[in-house]
Amino acid sequence: MANETNPLARIHRQIMWNRLIAVVEEQARIMIRTAFSTTVREAGDLSAGVFDLQGRMMAQAVTGTPGHVNSMAESVGHFLKKFPIGTMHPGDHYITNDPWLGTGHLHDLTVVSPAFHNGRIVGLFANTAHVIDVGGLGMGPEGRSVFEEGMYIPIIRCFEQGKPNETFFDFIRAGSRLPVELEGDVYSLCACNDAGARRLVEMMDEFELESLDPLADFIFDNSLRATLAEIRRLPVGTFSSEIWSDGYEEPVRLAAQMRIFDDRIEVDFDGTSGLSSRGINVPPAYCRAYACFGIKCVVAPDIPNNWASLAPFQMKIPEGCILNAPHPYPVSVRHVIGHLLPDLMMGCLHQAVPDRVTAEGASALWNPPLRGGSSVSGQARGNKPVIGDFEIITFNSGGTGARPMQDGLNATAFPSGVRTMPVEATENVAPLIIWRKELKPNSGGAGRTRGGTGQIMEIATKGDLEFSVNASFDRIAHAPKGRDGGKDGTSGVVKRKSGVMLRTKGFQIIPDGDRLILELPGGAGMGNPTTREPELVARDVQDGLVSPENAQSIYRVALNRDGTPDLVATYALRN
């Protein structure tokens, strides 16, 4: 059936494929509407997908992050090893947060649920969501093993034939600082899988399908052929690149050698730094997830993401390197390193197809876990006022790298793709005030196309009482690099308003009367800045993104009193 040549039959199957994508998108949207976690309902830090009975991802929701989606694509196979298809029943839901079987750290819950049609199991739905708290040290890099980082949930049934596993729920309620939110998120994940299964049954009835196998064959055959066709458009060869992270104990080198063949792309991470004693290590599935995403963005961006379209991208991750963390190494903030991998992949691909890649961006999210109350101050503070206990994570982003024909995006998450959490949403659920949240002038790297700008945030509790930040920031000692003559982006800064500089990673206290200042990095530029159109530079100055001084000294653009470019003076500056 996959080689069906009848044009009408192919159109019919394409309609079903599109409908399947709509089903999983609705699955994701229901998760957002029902989630307790602000990271899900406000930032969209999730994934959702439908799988065949062999555990191969047929379709994913557009809503979601590559790290969740592409590692979830591997995780369903692990569920099937523990609970084979023949043991599943309607109303069953299975869950884990195992970093090596799921999406890389304990703060992500992955739920897999069977879908039944006319009494027969026909497919599987899976989703992943980031939750605020799973006990332990909380999300941050301080742990020295995964056992310190929170509750470790093996692959187990959380619902059996529609009935909750009360023992499981007793454990997670007892082990979390936010038991109501955590339990609510588990129910949300199961509910959205149920909704996906109902929509799938409606679709199968409408198209008179008894099995998903013919549709899966059509999806996989077309996706693989289309991906291979795109790979054949690339020059065959070997291309190498490196990128540096600030690391924890010391800077971390990420190295890659990419070999492009006619039928696949192989990446070898030999030369990458070794494992860390802290939680910046990356489980291999998460490494594959973001490396594949970085390649696919350039090579085959228009081909839907599924098992077959990912298959030609193959990774060799040496044992003992930071991208192949074994159990029980700490991995809580694996995103700090993992989010740099698309930039690393583009560094290789820039040598093969330079007109199709971006400059380096801020990359890693700046998502500080903030905590206050007795968990920071202890049970007593003498005669000092006390704020209520709270724990929250805010999602914020620096600028993306410049594109070949367009500027980078300001304060926008790439590669994670999550949304920035609104100030109002954060202040509504925690006793925090975000006094400043504004774009940072001159932070985007100059170029023919400019890097996206970073942002400045000023955060305090109500009453300026002490609170903590568990920092997991990067791109402070190693700014995003420009391409083709473009300038580097601006490095990030972490400090207190009093002027005290903070460590880029680790648990730290913001004392009474002080505030947390975050200056997020800007994306790098692409191309010589003196070739940028003067009108674009003048617009940036008017928008407050570039200072008049930088317009003249870096871009060589002179401005009139009314802010328009002085073309005669600009010509003289540039020549």
KATA-V518463 format. One record per residue. RES is the residue in one letter. PSI is psi as a letter, one per 30 degrees, with the letter a starting at -180 (none if undefined). Layout:
# KATA-V518463
res=RES psi=PSI
res=RES psi=PSI
This chain:
# KATA-V518463
res=M psi=f
res=A psi=f
res=N psi=g
res=E psi=k
res=T psi=f
res=N psi=j
res=P psi=e
res=L psi=e
res=A psi=e
res=R psi=e
res=I psi=e
res=H psi=e
res=R psi=e
res=Q psi=e
res=I psi=e
res=M psi=e
res=W psi=e
res=N psi=e
res=R psi=e
res=L psi=e
res=I psi=e
res=A psi=e
res=V psi=e
res=V psi=f
res=E psi=e
res=E psi=e
res=Q psi=e
res=A psi=e
res=R psi=e
res=I psi=e
res=M psi=e
res=I psi=e
res=R psi=f
res=T psi=f
res=A psi=k
res=F psi=e
res=S psi=k
res=T psi=f
res=T psi=f
res=V psi=e
res=R psi=f
res=E psi=e
res=A psi=f
res=G psi=h
res=D psi=i
res=L psi=l
res=S psi=l
res=A psi=k
res=G psi=l
res=V psi=k
res=F psi=l
res=D psi=a
res=L psi=f
res=Q psi=g
res=G psi=g
res=R psi=k
res=M psi=k
res=M psi=e
res=A psi=l
res=Q psi=l
res=A psi=k
res=V psi=e
res=T psi=k
res=G psi=l
res=T psi=k
res=P psi=e
res=G psi=e
res=H psi=e
res=V psi=e
res=N psi=f
res=S psi=e
res=M psi=e
res=A psi=f
res=E psi=f
res=S psi=f
res=V psi=e
res=G psi=e
res=H psi=e
res=F psi=e
res=L psi=f
res=K psi=e
res=K psi=e
res=F psi=i
res=P psi=l
res=I psi=e
res=G psi=f
res=T psi=f
res=M psi=k
res=H psi=l
res=P psi=k
res=G psi=f
res=D psi=k
res=H psi=k
res=Y psi=k
res=I psi=l
res=T psi=l
res=N psi=g
res=D psi=j
res=P psi=f
res=W psi=f
res=L psi=f
res=G psi=b
res=T psi=g
res=G psi=f
res=H psi=l
res=L psi=f
res=H psi=g
res=D psi=k
res=L psi=k
res=T psi=k
res=V psi=k
res=V psi=k
res=S psi=k
res=P psi=l
res=A psi=k
res=F psi=k
res=H psi=k
res=N psi=h
res=G psi=f
res=R psi=k
res=I psi=k
res=V psi=f
res=G psi=a
res=L psi=k
res=F psi=k
res=A psi=l
res=N psi=l
res=T psi=k
res=A psi=k
res=H psi=k
res=V psi=l
res=I psi=e
res=D psi=k
res=V psi=h
res=G psi=a
res=G psi=b
res=L psi=f
res=G psi=l
res=M psi=j
res=G psi=l
res=P psi=g
res=E psi=f
res=G psi=k
res=R psi=f
res=S psi=l
res=V psi=f
res=F psi=f
res=E psi=f
res=E psi=f
res=G psi=a
res=M psi=k
res=Y psi=j
res=I psi=j
res=P psi=l
res=I psi=j
res=I psi=l
res=R psi=k
res=C psi=f
res=F psi=k
res=E psi=j
res=Q psi=h
res=G psi=f
res=K psi=k
res=P psi=k
res=N psi=j
res=E psi=e
res=T psi=e
res=F psi=e
res=F psi=e
res=D psi=e
res=F psi=e
res=I psi=e
res=R psi=e
res=A psi=f
res=G psi=g
res=S psi=k
res=R psi=f
res=L psi=i
res=P psi=e
res=V psi=e
res=E psi=e
res=L psi=e
res=E psi=e
res=G psi=e
res=D psi=e
res=V psi=e
res=Y psi=e
res=S psi=e
res=L psi=e
res=C psi=e
res=A psi=e
res=C psi=e
res=N psi=e
res=D psi=e
res=A psi=e
res=G psi=e
res=A psi=e
res=R psi=e
res=R psi=e
res=L psi=e
res=V psi=e
res=E psi=e
res=M psi=e
res=M psi=e
res=D psi=e
res=E psi=e
res=F psi=g
res=E psi=h
res=L psi=k
res=E psi=f
res=S psi=l
res=L psi=f
res=D psi=e
res=P psi=e
res=L psi=e
res=A psi=e
res=D psi=e
res=F psi=e
res=I psi=e
res=F psi=e
res=D psi=e
res=N psi=e
res=S psi=e
res=L psi=e
res=R psi=e
res=A psi=e
res=T psi=e
res=L psi=e
res=A psi=e
res=E psi=e
res=I psi=e
res=R psi=f
res=R psi=f
res=L psi=l
res=P psi=k
res=V psi=k
res=G psi=a
res=T psi=k
res=F psi=k
res=S psi=l
res=S psi=l
res=E psi=l
res=I psi=l
res=W psi=k
res=S psi=l
res=D psi=f
res=G psi=a
res=Y psi=d
res=E psi=e
res=E psi=l
res=P psi=l
res=V psi=k
res=R psi=k
res=L psi=k
res=A psi=k
res=A psi=k
res=Q psi=j
res=M psi=k
res=R psi=k
res=I psi=k
res=F psi=l
res=D psi=f
res=D psi=g
res=R psi=l
res=I psi=k
res=E psi=k
res=V psi=k
res=D psi=k
res=F psi=g
res=D psi=k
res=G psi=f
res=T psi=k
res=S psi=l
res=G psi=a
res=L psi=l
res=S psi=l
res=S psi=f
res=R psi=l
res=G psi=h
res=I psi=g
res=N psi=l
res=V psi=j
res=P psi=k
res=P psi=e
res=A psi=e
res=Y psi=e
res=C psi=e
res=R psi=e
res=A psi=e
res=Y psi=f
res=A psi=e
res=C psi=e
res=F psi=e
res=G psi=e
res=I psi=e
res=K psi=e
res=C psi=e
res=V psi=e
res=V psi=e
res=A psi=h
res=P psi=f
res=D psi=f
res=I psi=k
res=P psi=k
res=N psi=k
res=N psi=a
res=W psi=e
res=A psi=e
res=S psi=f
res=L psi=f
res=A psi=e
res=P psi=f
res=F psi=j
res=Q psi=k
res=M psi=k
res=K psi=j
res=I psi=j
res=P psi=k
res=E psi=k
res=G psi=f
res=C psi=l
res=I psi=f
res=L psi=g
res=N psi=h
res=A psi=k
res=P psi=l
res=H psi=k
res=P psi=h
res=Y psi=k
res=P psi=k
res=V psi=g
res=S psi=e
res=V psi=h
res=R psi=f
res=H psi=f
res=V psi=e
res=I psi=e
res=G psi=e
res=H psi=f
res=L psi=f
res=L psi=e
res=P psi=e
res=D psi=e
res=L psi=e
res=M psi=e
res=M psi=f
res=G psi=e
res=C psi=e
res=L psi=f
res=H psi=f
res=Q psi=f
res=A psi=e
res=V psi=i
res=P psi=f
res=D psi=g
res=R psi=g
res=V psi=l
res=T psi=l
res=A psi=l
res=E psi=k
res=G psi=a
res=A psi=e
res=S psi=c
res=A psi=k
res=L psi=k
res=W psi=j
res=N psi=i
res=P psi=k
res=P psi=k
res=L psi=k
res=R psi=k
res=G psi=l
res=G psi=a
res=S psi=f
res=S psi=f
res=V psi=e
res=S psi=f
res=G psi=l
res=Q psi=f
res=A psi=k
res=R psi=h
res=G psi=b
res=N psi=g
res=K psi=k
res=P psi=l
res=V psi=k
res=I psi=l
res=G psi=l
res=D psi=k
res=F psi=l
res=E psi=k
res=I psi=l
res=I psi=k
res=T psi=k
res=F psi=k
res=N psi=l
res=S psi=k
res=G psi=a
res=G psi=l
res=T psi=l
res=G psi=l
res=A psi=k
res=R psi=l
res=P psi=e
res=M psi=f
res=Q psi=l
res=D psi=l
res=G psi=l
res=L psi=k
res=N psi=k
res=A psi=h
res=T psi=k
res=A psi=k
res=F psi=k
res=P psi=f
res=S psi=e
res=G psi=g
res=V psi=l
res=R psi=k
res=T psi=k
res=M psi=k
res=P psi=k
res=V psi=e
res=E psi=e
res=A psi=e
res=T psi=e
res=E psi=f
res=N psi=f
res=V psi=f
res=A psi=l
res=P psi=h
res=L psi=l
res=I psi=k
res=I psi=j
res=W psi=e
res=R psi=k
res=K psi=j
res=E psi=l
res=L psi=k
res=K psi=j
res=P psi=k
res=N psi=g
res=S psi=f
res=G psi=k
res=G psi=k
res=A psi=k
res=G psi=l
res=R psi=e
res=T psi=k
res=R psi=k
res=G psi=l
res=G psi=k
res=T psi=l
res=G psi=a
res=Q psi=l
res=I psi=k
res=M psi=k
res=E psi=j
res=I psi=k
res=A psi=l
res=T psi=l
res=K psi=k
res=G psi=g
res=D psi=h
res=L psi=l
res=E psi=k
res=F psi=l
res=S psi=l
res=V psi=k
res=N psi=i
res=A psi=k
res=S psi=i
res=F psi=l
res=D psi=a
res=R psi=h
res=I psi=e
res=A psi=f
res=H psi=j
res=A psi=l
res=P psi=k
res=K psi=k
res=G psi=l
res=R psi=l
res=D psi=h
res=G psi=f
res=G psi=l
res=K psi=l
res=D psi=l
res=G psi=l
res=T psi=k
res=S psi=l
res=G psi=l
res=V psi=k
res=V psi=k
res=K psi=l
res=R psi=l
res=K psi=f
res=S psi=f
res=G psi=f
res=V psi=k
res=M psi=k
res=L psi=l
res=R psi=k
res=T psi=f
res=K psi=k
res=G psi=l
res=F psi=k
res=Q psi=l
res=I psi=k
res=I psi=j
res=P psi=l
res=D psi=k
res=G psi=f
res=D psi=l
res=R psi=l
res=L psi=k
res=I psi=k
res=L psi=k
res=E psi=j
res=L psi=k
res=P psi=l
res=G psi=l
res=G psi=l
res=A psi=l
res=G psi=l
res=M psi=k
res=G psi=l
res=N psi=k
res=P psi=f
res=T psi=f
res=T psi=g
res=R psi=k
res=E psi=k
res=P psi=e
res=E psi=e
res=L psi=e
res=V psi=e
res=A psi=e
res=R psi=e
res=D psi=e
res=V psi=e
res=Q psi=e
res=D psi=f
res=G psi=g
res=L psi=f
res=V psi=k
res=S psi=l
res=P psi=e
res=E psi=e
res=N psi=e
res=A psi=e
res=Q psi=e
res=S psi=e
res=I psi=e
res=Y psi=f
res=R psi=h
res=V psi=k
res=A psi=k
res=L psi=k
res=N psi=l
res=R psi=e
res=D psi=g
res=G psi=f
res=T psi=l
res=P psi=k
res=D psi=j
res=L psi=e
res=V psi=e
res=A psi=e
res=T psi=e
res=Y psi=e
res=A psi=e
res=L psi=e
res=R psi=f
res=N psi=none
